[in-house]
Amino acid sequence: MLVPSIRAPLSWLAGLWLLQASLLCSLGAMPLALPLLLLPHAFARSLFVKWAGVVQRCGLSFALIILRVLLGVEIVVHTPGGIQSLMKLSVERGTMLVIANHRTTLDWAFIWGPAAAMGRLSGLRFITYYWMRFAASIGWASQMFGYAFLRGGGRDTSGDLDRVRRIVLEDSLGAPLTPCLFPEGHVLTQKNIILSNGFADKHKPPLPHYTQVLHPRTGGFSQMYAALAESKQSQHPPVLLDVTIGFEDFSPGEVPSPYSCFCLGRSPPKVHMLIEAIDIGVPDDANQLCAQLFATKEKRLSQFYAAAWGPSGLPNVDALVGSTPVTSCSLGAGLCLPNSSLAGMALLCVMQGLLALACRSFGGKSVLAYTGCTAIFFTIVSAAGGVDDLLIWHSKKWSSSQRRD
């Protein structure tokens, strides 16, 4: 049985602050811009998308501080040329596709670190499950940020992928796109490992069994990359950022979860991220490339975690990096915030002040009534298709000049 750590009170505070920030973004800042989507012009949608990017950058910048200061999680990036090379690549190129292994339900939160360092929080888009659109606050904000929600539960997700393709092709008015995809499709659990290896046995010839990753859904990766290559947002082919995430667990073998991190204060002290930029242009076989990348992840992560059971109790970082010549860098506030917009942090502070002013001027009951009515509104809208459907419809009805040949 897991016991709370000494950081548990800080983790409770972290959860409360993150909840408040998400409510401010989803129920405070973003609804103000929704009327723009009722105007029959692409410029109105452009303003909405740009405002969504500002709000997302603001909220995620704040969340990064919470991760580092209150939860005590240090994100360490290992990449050829150091983080400066990723910053330079981000400036020179347009769209990027990020793929990563999916050990825990919190993996997406750690992707914020390198995205912030590259100045790409505004254009970050996660590909997530359909039920997430109904998650109070977070799901509603994700709709307005233009995330893609997948319905399919199996490996045949052609309808979902077509939807993702449409979202990518229509999203051309905001910051350079940085979609993040977890090709495994599910979190790494013992049940999912058994199912994944069962799929491997049915393959002709049989695929090897994995323990640290699941066999990826290569079709989703290839179609996502193809959609980005079709996009008119950049004159360059999209860059593939291959991210391998390894954890220094609170105790060896303890997989981080929202409960252990935010309730018990048992967050991993360090998260190691090996990031390799792959300029693949038009791949001959994207499916095979994705499979090879995850085979490499399996080998590296197996060696990485094997050392944690030894006398040191720490994983083998050299095994994660392998023979790749890298420069390691810890992503503290000094590296992340200047590139993710201090103005966004200032905006969040202003929103906090406006909330306090509203409570004082109109009374707490009035503010709670507004919050309740807005929550009911988003629940109904989510059931009807969501704001993301409205964005797609608006972009088809009134296309932007950026998408014309």
FITI-859448 format. One record per residue (C-alpha): residue number from 1; residue in one letter; chain; x, y, z negated. Coordinates in steps of 0.5 Angstrom, whole numbers, plus 500, padded with zeros to 3 digits. Layout:
N
@k->NUM	r->A	c->A	X->X	Y->Y	Z->Z
...
// end
This chain:
405
@k->1	r->M	c->A	X->500	Y->500	Z->500
@k->2	r->L	c->A	X->503	Y->507	Z->502
@k->3	r->V	c->A	X->504	Y->512	Z->496
@k->4	r->P	c->A	X->504	Y->519	Z->497
@k->5	r->S	c->A	X->510	Y->523	Z->498
@k->6	r->I	c->A	X->512	Y->529	Z->494
@k->7	r->R	c->A	X->511	Y->533	Z->501
@k->8	r->A	c->A	X->503	Y->531	Z->500
@k->9	r->P	c->A	X->501	Y->538	Z->498
@k->10	r->L	c->A	X->504	Y->541	Z->504
@k->11	r->S	c->A	X->501	Y->536	Z->508
@k->12	r->W	c->A	X->494	Y->538	Z->506
@k->13	r->L	c->A	X->496	Y->545	Z->507
@k->14	r->A	c->A	X->498	Y->544	Z->514
@k->15	r->G	c->A	X->492	Y->540	Z->516
@k->16	r->L	c->A	X->488	Y->546	Z->513
@k->17	r->W	c->A	X->492	Y->551	Z->517
@k->18	r->L	c->A	X->491	Y->547	Z->523
@k->19	r->L	c->A	X->484	Y->546	Z->523
@k->20	r->Q	c->A	X->483	Y->554	Z->522
@k->21	r->A	c->A	X->487	Y->555	Z->528
@k->22	r->S	c->A	X->484	Y->551	Z->532
@k->23	r->L	c->A	X->477	Y->553	Z->530
@k->24	r->L	c->A	X->479	Y->561	Z->531
@k->25	r->C	c->A	X->481	Y->559	Z->538
@k->26	r->S	c->A	X->476	Y->554	Z->540
@k->27	r->L	c->A	X->470	Y->558	Z->537
@k->28	r->G	c->A	X->473	Y->565	Z->536
@k->29	r->A	c->A	X->478	Y->567	Z->542
@k->30	r->M	c->A	X->475	Y->562	Z->548
@k->31	r->P	c->A	X->468	Y->563	Z->548
@k->32	r->L	c->A	X->469	Y->571	Z->549
@k->33	r->A	c->A	X->472	Y->569	Z->556
@k->34	r->L	c->A	X->466	Y->564	Z->558
@k->35	r->P	c->A	X->462	Y->569	Z->561
@k->36	r->L	c->A	X->467	Y->570	Z->566
@k->37	r->L	c->A	X->465	Y->564	Z->569
@k->38	r->L	c->A	X->458	Y->566	Z->571
@k->39	r->L	c->A	X->461	Y->571	Z->575
@k->40	r->P	c->A	X->461	Y->569	Z->583
@k->41	r->H	c->A	X->469	Y->571	Z->584
@k->42	r->A	c->A	X->475	Y->567	Z->584
@k->43	r->F	c->A	X->478	Y->573	Z->580
@k->44	r->A	c->A	X->474	Y->572	Z->574
@k->45	r->R	c->A	X->476	Y->565	Z->574
@k->46	r->S	c->A	X->483	Y->567	Z->574
@k->47	r->L	c->A	X->482	Y->572	Z->568
@k->48	r->F	c->A	X->479	Y->566	Z->564
@k->49	r->V	c->A	X->485	Y->561	Z->566
@k->50	r->K	c->A	X->490	Y->566	Z->564
@k->51	r->W	c->A	X->486	Y->568	Z->557
@k->52	r->A	c->A	X->486	Y->560	Z->556
@k->53	r->G	c->A	X->493	Y->560	Z->557
@k->54	r->V	c->A	X->495	Y->566	Z->552
@k->55	r->V	c->A	X->490	Y->562	Z->547
@k->56	r->Q	c->A	X->493	Y->556	Z->548
@k->57	r->R	c->A	X->500	Y->558	Z->547
@k->58	r->C	c->A	X->498	Y->562	Z->541
@k->59	r->G	c->A	X->495	Y->556	Z->538
@k->60	r->L	c->A	X->501	Y->551	Z->540
@k->61	r->S	c->A	X->506	Y->556	Z->537
@k->62	r->F	c->A	X->503	Y->556	Z->531
@k->63	r->A	c->A	X->502	Y->549	Z->530
@k->64	r->L	c->A	X->510	Y->548	Z->532
@k->65	r->I	c->A	X->512	Y->552	Z->526
@k->66	r->I	c->A	X->507	Y->548	Z->521
@k->67	r->L	c->A	X->510	Y->541	Z->524
@k->68	r->R	c->A	X->517	Y->544	Z->522
@k->69	r->V	c->A	X->516	Y->548	Z->516
@k->70	r->L	c->A	X->510	Y->544	Z->512
@k->71	r->L	c->A	X->510	Y->537	Z->515
@k->72	r->G	c->A	X->518	Y->537	Z->515
@k->73	r->V	c->A	X->519	Y->534	Z->522
@k->74	r->E	c->A	X->525	Y->536	Z->526
@k->75	r->I	c->A	X->525	Y->535	Z->534
@k->76	r->V	c->A	X->531	Y->533	Z->537
@k->77	r->V	c->A	X->532	Y->533	Z->544
@k->78	r->H	c->A	X->537	Y->529	Z->548
@k->79	r->T	c->A	X->538	Y->532	Z->555
@k->80	r->P	c->A	X->543	Y->532	Z->560
@k->81	r->G	c->A	X->546	Y->540	Z->560
@k->82	r->G	c->A	X->542	Y->541	Z->554
@k->83	r->I	c->A	X->536	Y->545	Z->553
@k->84	r->Q	c->A	X->539	Y->550	Z->557
@k->85	r->S	c->A	X->538	Y->546	Z->563
@k->86	r->L	c->A	X->531	Y->545	Z->562
@k->87	r->M	c->A	X->530	Y->552	Z->561
@k->88	r->K	c->A	X->533	Y->553	Z->568
@k->89	r->L	c->A	X->530	Y->548	Z->571
@k->90	r->S	c->A	X->523	Y->551	Z->569
@k->91	r->V	c->A	X->524	Y->558	Z->571
@k->92	r->E	c->A	X->527	Y->555	Z->578
@k->93	r->R	c->A	X->521	Y->550	Z->580
@k->94	r->G	c->A	X->514	Y->550	Z->579
@k->95	r->T	c->A	X->510	Y->544	Z->577
@k->96	r->M	c->A	X->512	Y->539	Z->573
@k->97	r->L	c->A	X->510	Y->532	Z->571
@k->98	r->V	c->A	X->511	Y->529	Z->564
@k->99	r->I	c->A	X->511	Y->522	Z->562
@k->100	r->A	c->A	X->512	Y->519	Z->556
@k->101	r->N	c->A	X->512	Y->512	Z->552
@k->102	r->H	c->A	X->506	Y->512	Z->547
@k->103	r->R	c->A	X->508	Y->509	Z->540
@k->104	r->T	c->A	X->503	Y->513	Z->536
@k->105	r->T	c->A	X->497	Y->518	Z->536
@k->106	r->L	c->A	X->501	Y->524	Z->535
@k->107	r->D	c->A	X->506	Y->523	Z->540
@k->108	r->W	c->A	X->502	Y->529	Z->544
@k->109	r->A	c->A	X->504	Y->534	Z->538
@k->110	r->F	c->A	X->511	Y->533	Z->539
@k->111	r->I	c->A	X->511	Y->534	Z->547
@k->112	r->W	c->A	X->509	Y->541	Z->545
@k->113	r->G	c->A	X->517	Y->542	Z->542
@k->114	r->P	c->A	X->520	Y->541	Z->549
@k->115	r->A	c->A	X->514	Y->545	Z->553
@k->116	r->A	c->A	X->515	Y->551	Z->548
@k->117	r->A	c->A	X->523	Y->551	Z->549
@k->118	r->M	c->A	X->522	Y->551	Z->557
@k->119	r->G	c->A	X->516	Y->557	Z->556
@k->120	r->R	c->A	X->511	Y->552	Z->559
@k->121	r->L	c->A	X->506	Y->552	Z->553
@k->122	r->S	c->A	X->501	Y->556	Z->557
@k->123	r->G	c->A	X->501	Y->551	Z->563
@k->124	r->L	c->A	X->501	Y->544	Z->559
@k->125	r->R	c->A	X->495	Y->540	Z->561
@k->126	r->F	c->A	X->494	Y->533	Z->557
@k->127	r->I	c->A	X->491	Y->527	Z->560
@k->128	r->T	c->A	X->486	Y->524	Z->555
@k->129	r->Y	c->A	X->480	Y->520	Z->553
@k->130	r->Y	c->A	X->473	Y->522	Z->555
@k->131	r->W	c->A	X->471	Y->522	Z->548
@k->132	r->M	c->A	X->476	Y->527	Z->546
@k->133	r->R	c->A	X->471	Y->532	Z->549
@k->134	r->F	c->A	X->466	Y->531	Z->544
@k->135	r->A	c->A	X->472	Y->532	Z->538
@k->136	r->A	c->A	X->470	Y->538	Z->534
@k->137	r->S	c->A	X->474	Y->544	Z->535
@k->138	r->I	c->A	X->480	Y->541	Z->539
@k->139	r->G	c->A	X->476	Y->537	Z->544
@k->140	r->W	c->A	X->472	Y->544	Z->546
@k->141	r->A	c->A	X->478	Y->548	Z->546
@k->142	r->S	c->A	X->481	Y->542	Z->551
@k->143	r->Q	c->A	X->475	Y->543	Z->556
@k->144	r->M	c->A	X->477	Y->550	Z->556
@k->145	r->F	c->A	X->484	Y->549	Z->557
@k->146	r->G	c->A	X->483	Y->545	Z->563
@k->147	r->Y	c->A	X->485	Y->538	Z->560
@k->148	r->A	c->A	X->483	Y->532	Z->564
@k->149	r->F	c->A	X->478	Y->527	Z->560
@k->150	r->L	c->A	X->478	Y->520	Z->563
@k->151	r->R	c->A	X->472	Y->515	Z->562
@k->152	r->G	c->A	X->475	Y->508	Z->564
@k->153	r->G	c->A	X->477	Y->503	Z->559
@k->154	r->G	c->A	X->481	Y->498	Z->563
@k->155	r->R	c->A	X->486	Y->499	Z->569
@k->156	r->D	c->A	X->481	Y->500	Z->574
@k->157	r->T	c->A	X->481	Y->508	Z->573
@k->158	r->S	c->A	X->480	Y->510	Z->581
@k->159	r->G	c->A	X->474	Y->515	Z->579
@k->160	r->D	c->A	X->478	Y->518	Z->573
@k->161	r->L	c->A	X->484	Y->519	Z->577
@k->162	r->D	c->A	X->480	Y->522	Z->583
@k->163	r->R	c->A	X->477	Y->527	Z->578
@k->164	r->V	c->A	X->484	Y->528	Z->575
@k->165	r->R	c->A	X->486	Y->530	Z->582
@k->166	r->R	c->A	X->481	Y->535	Z->583
@k->167	r->I	c->A	X->483	Y->538	Z->577
@k->168	r->V	c->A	X->490	Y->539	Z->579
@k->169	r->L	c->A	X->488	Y->541	Z->586
@k->170	r->E	c->A	X->484	Y->547	Z->583
@k->171	r->D	c->A	X->488	Y->549	Z->578
@k->172	r->S	c->A	X->492	Y->554	Z->581
@k->173	r->L	c->A	X->491	Y->561	Z->578
@k->174	r->G	c->A	X->494	Y->560	Z->571
@k->175	r->A	c->A	X->502	Y->558	Z->569
@k->176	r->P	c->A	X->506	Y->553	Z->573
@k->177	r->L	c->A	X->502	Y->546	Z->571
@k->178	r->T	c->A	X->505	Y->542	Z->566
@k->179	r->P	c->A	X->501	Y->535	Z->566
@k->180	r->C	c->A	X->503	Y->530	Z->561
@k->181	r->L	c->A	X->501	Y->523	Z->562
@k->182	r->F	c->A	X->502	Y->517	Z->558
@k->183	r->P	c->A	X->502	Y->511	Z->563
@k->184	r->E	c->A	X->501	Y->506	Z->558
@k->185	r->G	c->A	X->494	Y->508	Z->557
@k->186	r->H	c->A	X->493	Y->506	Z->550
@k->187	r->V	c->A	X->497	Y->507	Z->543
@k->188	r->L	c->A	X->503	Y->501	Z->541
@k->189	r->T	c->A	X->499	Y->497	Z->537
@k->190	r->Q	c->A	X->500	Y->489	Z->536
@k->191	r->K	c->A	X->493	Y->488	Z->539
@k->192	r->N	c->A	X->495	Y->492	Z->545
@k->193	r->I	c->A	X->502	Y->489	Z->546
@k->194	r->I	c->A	X->498	Y->482	Z->546
@k->195	r->L	c->A	X->494	Y->485	Z->551
@k->196	r->S	c->A	X->499	Y->488	Z->555
@k->197	r->N	c->A	X->503	Y->482	Z->555
@k->198	r->G	c->A	X->497	Y->478	Z->557
@k->199	r->F	c->A	X->497	Y->482	Z->563
@k->200	r->A	c->A	X->504	Y->481	Z->565
@k->201	r->D	c->A	X->503	Y->473	Z->565
@k->202	r->K	c->A	X->498	Y->474	Z->570
@k->203	r->H	c->A	X->502	Y->478	Z->575
@k->204	r->K	c->A	X->506	Y->474	Z->580
@k->205	r->P	c->A	X->511	Y->473	Z->579
@k->206	r->P	c->A	X->510	Y->474	Z->571
@k->207	r->L	c->A	X->513	Y->480	Z->568
@k->208	r->P	c->A	X->517	Y->480	Z->562
@k->209	r->H	c->A	X->514	Y->481	Z->555
@k->210	r->Y	c->A	X->515	Y->488	Z->551
@k->211	r->T	c->A	X->515	Y->490	Z->544
@k->212	r->Q	c->A	X->516	Y->497	Z->544
@k->213	r->V	c->A	X->512	Y->499	Z->550
@k->214	r->L	c->A	X->506	Y->497	Z->554
@k->215	r->H	c->A	X->506	Y->495	Z->561
@k->216	r->P	c->A	X->504	Y->502	Z->564
@k->217	r->R	c->A	X->499	Y->503	Z->569
@k->218	r->T	c->A	X->503	Y->505	Z->575
@k->219	r->G	c->A	X->497	Y->507	Z->579
@k->220	r->G	c->A	X->495	Y->513	Z->575
@k->221	r->F	c->A	X->502	Y->515	Z->575
@k->222	r->S	c->A	X->503	Y->515	Z->583
@k->223	r->Q	c->A	X->496	Y->518	Z->584
@k->224	r->M	c->A	X->498	Y->524	Z->579
@k->225	r->Y	c->A	X->504	Y->525	Z->582
@k->226	r->A	c->A	X->501	Y->525	Z->589
@k->227	r->A	c->A	X->496	Y->530	Z->587
@k->228	r->L	c->A	X->501	Y->535	Z->584
@k->229	r->A	c->A	X->505	Y->534	Z->591
@k->230	r->E	c->A	X->499	Y->536	Z->594
@k->231	r->S	c->A	X->498	Y->542	Z->590
@k->232	r->K	c->A	X->499	Y->549	Z->593
@k->233	r->Q	c->A	X->502	Y->552	Z->587
@k->234	r->S	c->A	X->509	Y->551	Z->588
@k->235	r->Q	c->A	X->513	Y->551	Z->595
@k->236	r->H	c->A	X->518	Y->545	Z->591
@k->237	r->P	c->A	X->516	Y->538	Z->590
@k->238	r->P	c->A	X->514	Y->537	Z->583
@k->239	r->V	c->A	X->519	Y->535	Z->578
@k->240	r->L	c->A	X->518	Y->529	Z->574
@k->241	r->L	c->A	X->520	Y->529	Z->566
@k->242	r->D	c->A	X->521	Y->522	Z->563
@k->243	r->V	c->A	X->521	Y->523	Z->556
@k->244	r->T	c->A	X->523	Y->517	Z->551
@k->245	r->I	c->A	X->520	Y->518	Z->544
@k->246	r->G	c->A	X->524	Y->515	Z->538
@k->247	r->F	c->A	X->522	Y->516	Z->531
@k->248	r->E	c->A	X->526	Y->516	Z->524
@k->249	r->D	c->A	X->520	Y->513	Z->520
@k->250	r->F	c->A	X->519	Y->515	Z->513
@k->251	r->S	c->A	X->521	Y->508	Z->512
@k->252	r->P	c->A	X->523	Y->503	Z->517
@k->253	r->G	c->A	X->517	Y->500	Z->521
@k->254	r->E	c->A	X->512	Y->505	Z->518
@k->255	r->V	c->A	X->509	Y->508	Z->524
@k->256	r->P	c->A	X->506	Y->515	Z->523
@k->257	r->S	c->A	X->499	Y->516	Z->524
@k->258	r->P	c->A	X->495	Y->523	Z->522
@k->259	r->Y	c->A	X->493	Y->519	Z->515
@k->260	r->S	c->A	X->500	Y->518	Z->513
@k->261	r->C	c->A	X->502	Y->525	Z->516
@k->262	r->F	c->A	X->497	Y->530	Z->513
@k->263	r->C	c->A	X->494	Y->526	Z->507
@k->264	r->L	c->A	X->500	Y->522	Z->504
@k->265	r->G	c->A	X->506	Y->527	Z->507
@k->266	r->R	c->A	X->509	Y->521	Z->510
@k->267	r->S	c->A	X->511	Y->525	Z->516
@k->268	r->P	c->A	X->518	Y->522	Z->520
@k->269	r->P	c->A	X->524	Y->527	Z->518
@k->270	r->K	c->A	X->526	Y->527	Z->525
@k->271	r->V	c->A	X->523	Y->525	Z->532
@k->272	r->H	c->A	X->528	Y->524	Z->538
@k->273	r->M	c->A	X->526	Y->525	Z->545
@k->274	r->L	c->A	X->531	Y->523	Z->551
@k->275	r->I	c->A	X->529	Y->528	Z->557
@k->276	r->E	c->A	X->531	Y->526	Z->564
@k->277	r->A	c->A	X->529	Y->531	Z->570
@k->278	r->I	c->A	X->528	Y->526	Z->576
@k->279	r->D	c->A	X->527	Y->530	Z->582
@k->280	r->I	c->A	X->524	Y->524	Z->586
@k->281	r->G	c->A	X->521	Y->528	Z->592
@k->282	r->V	c->A	X->516	Y->524	Z->596
@k->283	r->P	c->A	X->518	Y->517	Z->593
@k->284	r->D	c->A	X->517	Y->511	Z->597
@k->285	r->D	c->A	X->514	Y->507	Z->591
@k->286	r->A	c->A	X->512	Y->511	Z->585
@k->287	r->N	c->A	X->509	Y->504	Z->582
@k->288	r->Q	c->A	X->516	Y->501	Z->582
@k->289	r->L	c->A	X->519	Y->507	Z->579
@k->290	r->C	c->A	X->514	Y->508	Z->574
@k->291	r->A	c->A	X->515	Y->500	Z->572
@k->292	r->Q	c->A	X->523	Y->501	Z->572
@k->293	r->L	c->A	X->523	Y->507	Z->567
@k->294	r->F	c->A	X->518	Y->503	Z->562
@k->295	r->A	c->A	X->523	Y->497	Z->563
@k->296	r->T	c->A	X->529	Y->502	Z->561
@k->297	r->K	c->A	X->525	Y->505	Z->555
@k->298	r->E	c->A	X->523	Y->498	Z->552
@k->299	r->K	c->A	X->531	Y->496	Z->552
@k->300	r->R	c->A	X->533	Y->503	Z->549
@k->301	r->L	c->A	X->528	Y->503	Z->544
@k->302	r->S	c->A	X->529	Y->496	Z->542
@k->303	r->Q	c->A	X->536	Y->497	Z->540
@k->304	r->F	c->A	X->534	Y->504	Z->537
@k->305	r->Y	c->A	X->529	Y->501	Z->532
@k->306	r->A	c->A	X->533	Y->494	Z->531
@k->307	r->A	c->A	X->539	Y->499	Z->527
@k->308	r->A	c->A	X->534	Y->501	Z->522
@k->309	r->W	c->A	X->533	Y->495	Z->519
@k->310	r->G	c->A	X->540	Y->494	Z->518
@k->311	r->P	c->A	X->544	Y->497	Z->512
@k->312	r->S	c->A	X->544	Y->504	Z->514
@k->313	r->G	c->A	X->536	Y->504	Z->515
@k->314	r->L	c->A	X->537	Y->509	Z->520
@k->315	r->P	c->A	X->536	Y->508	Z->528
@k->316	r->N	c->A	X->541	Y->508	Z->533
@k->317	r->V	c->A	X->541	Y->514	Z->537
@k->318	r->D	c->A	X->546	Y->512	Z->541
@k->319	r->A	c->A	X->542	Y->506	Z->544
@k->320	r->L	c->A	X->537	Y->511	Z->545
@k->321	r->V	c->A	X->541	Y->515	Z->550
@k->322	r->G	c->A	X->545	Y->509	Z->553
@k->323	r->S	c->A	X->550	Y->511	Z->558
@k->324	r->T	c->A	X->547	Y->518	Z->560
@k->325	r->P	c->A	X->551	Y->524	Z->558
@k->326	r->V	c->A	X->547	Y->528	Z->554
@k->327	r->T	c->A	X->547	Y->535	Z->550
@k->328	r->S	c->A	X->543	Y->534	Z->543
@k->329	r->C	c->A	X->539	Y->540	Z->540
@k->330	r->S	c->A	X->535	Y->541	Z->534
@k->331	r->L	c->A	X->528	Y->545	Z->536
@k->332	r->G	c->A	X->528	Y->550	Z->531
@k->333	r->A	c->A	X->523	Y->556	Z->531
@k->334	r->G	c->A	X->529	Y->560	Z->534
@k->335	r->L	c->A	X->529	Y->556	Z->540
@k->336	r->C	c->A	X->522	Y->555	Z->541
@k->337	r->L	c->A	X->518	Y->561	Z->539
@k->338	r->P	c->A	X->522	Y->566	Z->544
@k->339	r->N	c->A	X->520	Y->562	Z->550
@k->340	r->S	c->A	X->513	Y->561	Z->548
@k->341	r->S	c->A	X->511	Y->568	Z->546
@k->342	r->L	c->A	X->512	Y->571	Z->540
@k->343	r->A	c->A	X->506	Y->576	Z->542
@k->344	r->G	c->A	X->501	Y->569	Z->542
@k->345	r->M	c->A	X->503	Y->569	Z->534
@k->346	r->A	c->A	X->501	Y->576	Z->533
@k->347	r->L	c->A	X->495	Y->575	Z->537
@k->348	r->L	c->A	X->493	Y->569	Z->532
@k->349	r->C	c->A	X->495	Y->574	Z->526
@k->350	r->V	c->A	X->490	Y->579	Z->529
@k->351	r->M	c->A	X->485	Y->574	Z->530
@k->352	r->Q	c->A	X->486	Y->572	Z->522
@k->353	r->G	c->A	X->485	Y->579	Z->521
@k->354	r->L	c->A	X->479	Y->580	Z->525
@k->355	r->L	c->A	X->476	Y->574	Z->521
@k->356	r->A	c->A	X->477	Y->577	Z->515
@k->357	r->L	c->A	X->474	Y->583	Z->517
@k->358	r->A	c->A	X->468	Y->580	Z->520
@k->359	r->C	c->A	X->467	Y->576	Z->513
@k->360	r->R	c->A	X->467	Y->583	Z->509
@k->361	r->S	c->A	X->463	Y->587	Z->514
@k->362	r->F	c->A	X->457	Y->582	Z->516
@k->363	r->G	c->A	X->458	Y->577	Z->510
@k->364	r->G	c->A	X->460	Y->570	Z->510
@k->365	r->K	c->A	X->453	Y->567	Z->511
@k->366	r->S	c->A	X->453	Y->571	Z->518
@k->367	r->V	c->A	X->460	Y->568	Z->520
@k->368	r->L	c->A	X->458	Y->561	Z->518
@k->369	r->A	c->A	X->451	Y->562	Z->522
@k->370	r->Y	c->A	X->455	Y->564	Z->528
@k->371	r->T	c->A	X->460	Y->558	Z->527
@k->372	r->G	c->A	X->454	Y->553	Z->527
@k->373	r->C	c->A	X->451	Y->556	Z->533
@k->374	r->T	c->A	X->457	Y->556	Z->537
@k->375	r->A	c->A	X->458	Y->549	Z->535
@k->376	r->I	c->A	X->451	Y->547	Z->537
@k->377	r->F	c->A	X->452	Y->550	Z->544
@k->378	r->F	c->A	X->459	Y->547	Z->545
@k->379	r->T	c->A	X->456	Y->540	Z->543
@k->380	r->I	c->A	X->450	Y->541	Z->548
@k->381	r->V	c->A	X->455	Y->543	Z->554
@k->382	r->S	c->A	X->460	Y->537	Z->552
@k->383	r->A	c->A	X->454	Y->533	Z->553
@k->384	r->A	c->A	X->452	Y->536	Z->560
@k->385	r->G	c->A	X->459	Y->535	Z->563
@k->386	r->G	c->A	X->463	Y->540	Z->559
@k->387	r->V	c->A	X->467	Y->547	Z->561
@k->388	r->D	c->A	X->472	Y->543	Z->565
@k->389	r->D	c->A	X->466	Y->541	Z->570
@k->390	r->L	c->A	X->464	Y->548	Z->570
@k->391	r->L	c->A	X->471	Y->550	Z->572
@k->392	r->I	c->A	X->471	Y->545	Z->578
@k->393	r->W	c->A	X->465	Y->547	Z->580
@k->394	r->H	c->A	X->467	Y->555	Z->580
@k->395	r->S	c->A	X->473	Y->553	Z->584
@k->396	r->K	c->A	X->470	Y->550	Z->589
@k->397	r->K	c->A	X->464	Y->555	Z->590
@k->398	r->W	c->A	X->469	Y->561	Z->590
@k->399	r->S	c->A	X->476	Y->558	Z->592
@k->400	r->S	c->A	X->482	Y->563	Z->591
@k->401	r->S	c->A	X->487	Y->565	Z->596
@k->402	r->Q	c->A	X->493	Y->561	Z->593
@k->403	r->R	c->A	X->489	Y->555	Z->596
@k->404	r->R	c->A	X->489	Y->557	Z->603
@k->405	r->D	c->A	X->494	Y->554	Z->608
// end
